[in-house]
């Protein structure tokens, strides 16, 4: 990249390192990694990573108790209880170095599809009380696949508010997995 300097109108080239450092912010770094991962996946026709917040928003639209209340109040009450458990788990993993307690639980949800049918899906959580990112990632991928929000084999990315100290590790894990798939 060339810019005009104050040296009599000369155009001076900027070193790449200066350009790279000037474009770096904490949010920018995360977005650069995410965009680089998605761009590589698109080029190789491999798995694309979705954002967890987008998937959760779509999931909430399908399972919100108010949507099901007119069809069946028991489904709505069940989803209300399940949402409380789910939100408790999500709140826990948003804390710095916090993980859900040791548990094995199946959280049932009733999902209203586009054609109006209601199906039962489950979020099966198995945690050992420690670093459980991989277990939770697998559980949520299965849930989103059951709901039709992810295709089988697709992945998602935890955003920076989840597992705050481990975001860099998650991005590096996804990039490593993409490299292995390309080989």
C-alpha positions as CSV (number, residue, x, y, z in Angstrom):
1,X,0.0,0.0,0.0
2,X,1.3,3.4,-0.9
3,X,0.5,6.6,0.9
4,X,1.5,10.2,0.4
5,X,4.0,11.5,2.8
6,X,4.9,15.0,3.9
7,X,8.3,14.7,2.1
8,X,7.7,17.0,-0.9
9,X,4.8,14.9,-2.2
10,X,6.7,11.6,-2.4
11,X,4.7,8.4,-2.2
12,X,6.2,6.1,0.4
13,X,5.5,2.4,0.6
14,X,4.4,1.1,4.1
15,X,5.9,-2.1,5.3
16,X,3.4,-5.0,5.6
17,X,4.1,-5.3,9.4
18,X,3.0,-1.7,9.9
19,X,-0.2,-2.3,8.0
20,X,-0.9,-5.5,9.8
21,X,-0.3,-4.0,13.3
22,X,-2.4,-0.9,12.5
23,X,-5.4,-3.1,11.6
24,X,-5.3,-5.2,14.7
25,X,-7.8,-4.9,17.5
26,X,-9.0,-7.5,19.9
27,X,-12.3,-7.7,17.9
28,X,-10.5,-7.4,14.6
29,X,-8.2,-10.2,15.4
30,X,-11.1,-12.6,16.2
31,X,-12.9,-11.5,13.0
32,X,-9.8,-11.9,10.9
33,X,-9.4,-15.5,12.1
34,X,-13.1,-16.3,11.6
35,X,-13.1,-14.8,8.1
36,X,-9.9,-16.5,7.2
37,X,-11.4,-19.9,8.3
38,X,-14.6,-19.3,6.4
39,X,-12.8,-18.2,3.3
40,X,-10.6,-21.3,3.3
41,X,-13.6,-23.5,3.8
42,X,-15.4,-21.9,0.9
43,X,-12.4,-22.3,-1.4
44,X,-12.1,-26.0,-0.6
45,X,-15.9,-26.7,-0.5
46,X,-15.4,-28.0,3.0
47,X,-17.3,-27.4,6.3
48,X,-18.4,-23.8,6.9
49,X,-18.4,-22.6,10.5
50,X,-21.5,-20.8,11.8
51,X,-21.7,-18.3,14.6
52,X,-23.2,-19.7,17.8
53,X,-25.3,-16.6,18.4
54,X,-27.0,-16.8,15.0
55,X,-27.8,-20.5,15.6
56,X,-29.1,-19.8,19.1
57,X,-31.3,-17.0,17.9
58,X,-32.8,-19.3,15.2
59,X,-33.2,-22.1,17.8
60,X,-35.0,-19.7,20.2
61,X,-37.4,-18.7,17.4
62,X,-38.3,-22.4,16.8
63,X,-38.7,-23.3,20.5
64,X,-40.0,-20.2,22.3
65,X,-42.8,-21.1,24.7
66,X,-45.0,-18.3,23.4
67,X,-45.0,-19.8,19.9
68,X,-46.0,-23.2,21.2
69,X,-48.6,-22.1,23.8
70,X,-51.4,-21.8,21.3
71,X,-50.7,-25.4,20.0
72,X,-50.0,-27.2,23.2
73,X,-49.5,-25.6,26.7
74,X,-47.6,-28.7,27.9
75,X,-45.0,-28.3,25.2
76,X,-44.7,-24.6,26.1
77,X,-44.2,-25.3,29.8
78,X,-41.6,-28.0,29.0
79,X,-39.7,-25.6,26.7
80,X,-39.9,-22.9,29.4
81,X,-38.2,-25.2,31.9
82,X,-35.7,-26.4,29.3
83,X,-34.8,-22.8,28.3
84,X,-34.0,-22.0,32.0
85,X,-31.6,-24.9,32.2
86,X,-30.0,-24.0,28.8
87,X,-29.6,-20.4,29.8
88,X,-28.0,-21.4,33.0
89,X,-25.4,-23.5,31.2
90,X,-24.7,-20.7,28.7
91,X,-24.4,-18.1,31.5
92,X,-21.9,-20.4,33.3
93,X,-19.6,-20.7,30.2
94,X,-19.6,-17.0,29.6
95,X,-17.7,-16.5,32.9
96,X,-13.9,-16.4,33.0
97,X,-12.6,-19.9,33.6
98,X,-16.0,-21.2,34.5
99,X,-17.4,-24.5,33.4
100,X,-20.7,-26.3,34.1
101,X,-20.7,-28.7,37.0
102,X,-20.3,-32.4,36.4
103,X,-23.5,-33.6,34.9
104,X,-25.2,-35.9,32.5
105,X,-28.6,-34.6,31.5
106,X,-31.0,-34.7,28.6
107,X,-32.8,-31.4,28.0
108,X,-35.9,-31.9,25.9
109,X,-37.2,-29.2,23.5
110,X,-40.3,-29.2,21.3
111,X,-39.5,-27.6,18.0
112,X,-42.1,-26.1,15.7
113,X,-41.0,-26.6,12.1
114,X,-42.0,-24.4,9.1
115,X,-44.8,-26.7,8.1
116,X,-46.4,-26.5,11.6
117,X,-45.4,-29.9,12.9
118,X,-43.9,-30.2,16.4
119,X,-41.0,-32.5,16.9
120,X,-39.1,-33.4,20.1
121,X,-35.3,-32.9,20.1
122,X,-32.9,-33.2,23.0
123,X,-29.7,-31.5,24.1
124,X,-27.7,-34.2,25.7
125,X,-25.1,-32.7,28.0
126,X,-22.2,-34.8,29.4
127,X,-19.6,-32.8,31.4
128,X,-17.0,-33.8,33.9
129,X,-16.8,-30.5,35.7
130,X,-13.7,-29.2,33.9
131,X,-12.8,-27.9,30.5
132,X,-15.7,-29.3,28.5
133,X,-15.6,-27.2,25.3
134,X,-15.4,-30.2,23.0
135,X,-18.2,-32.0,24.8
136,X,-20.5,-29.0,24.7
137,X,-19.6,-28.2,21.1
138,X,-20.5,-31.8,20.0
139,X,-23.8,-31.6,22.0
140,X,-24.8,-28.3,20.5
141,X,-23.9,-29.4,17.0
142,X,-26.1,-32.5,17.4
143,X,-29.0,-30.3,18.7
144,X,-28.7,-27.8,15.9
145,X,-28.5,-30.7,13.3
146,X,-31.7,-32.2,14.8
147,X,-33.5,-28.9,14.4
148,X,-32.3,-28.4,10.8
149,X,-30.2,-25.4,11.6
150,X,-26.9,-27.2,10.7
151,X,-26.3,-29.8,8.0
152,X,-24.8,-33.0,9.2
153,X,-21.0,-32.5,9.6
154,X,-21.2,-28.7,9.7
155,X,-19.5,-26.9,12.6
156,X,-20.0,-23.7,14.5
157,X,-17.8,-21.2,16.3
158,X,-18.2,-20.1,19.9
159,X,-18.1,-16.4,19.9
160,X,-15.8,-14.4,22.2
161,X,-18.2,-14.1,25.1
162,X,-18.2,-17.9,25.6
163,X,-15.2,-19.5,27.2
164,X,-13.5,-16.1,27.3
165,X,-9.9,-17.3,28.0
166,X,-10.1,-20.1,25.4
167,X,-11.3,-18.3,22.3
168,X,-7.9,-18.3,20.6
169,X,-7.5,-22.0,21.3
170,X,-10.9,-22.7,19.7
171,X,-10.1,-20.8,16.5
172,X,-6.7,-22.5,16.3
173,X,-8.5,-25.9,16.7
174,X,-10.8,-25.1,13.8
175,X,-8.0,-24.0,11.6
176,X,-6.0,-27.1,12.4
177,X,-9.0,-29.3,11.6
178,X,-9.5,-27.5,8.3
179,X,-5.8,-28.0,7.4
180,X,-6.1,-31.8,8.2
181,X,-9.3,-32.0,6.0
182,X,-7.5,-30.3,3.1
183,X,-4.6,-32.8,3.2
